[in-house]
Amino acid sequence: MSRPGTLRMYVNGQAVDVPEGASVAAAVACVTSGFRRSAGGARRAPLCGMGICFECRVRIDGVNQLRACMSPAVEGMRVDTDG
């Protein structure tokens, strides 16, 4: 159970509590620095933080290729990275 003013979500199966209003990118950064891998296998992470670079793409509740920096964290959300 999350504390007041926070919400609990899951990143790669790991529970993480973040402040209400946080982005998915902030929650992912609490668990791992790798958001995805390039075609060549290099680890990738957010660059711009405002949805332009697309480096923070993750799977949210089964939907692929969503930008973590543009997605608000929601109680119970499940996020998967390939980083």
ABEGO torsion letter per residue (X at the ends): XBBBGBBBBBBGGBBBBBBBGBBAAAAAAAABABABBBAAGBBBBBAAGAGAAGAABBBBGGBBGBBAAABBBBBGBBBBBAX
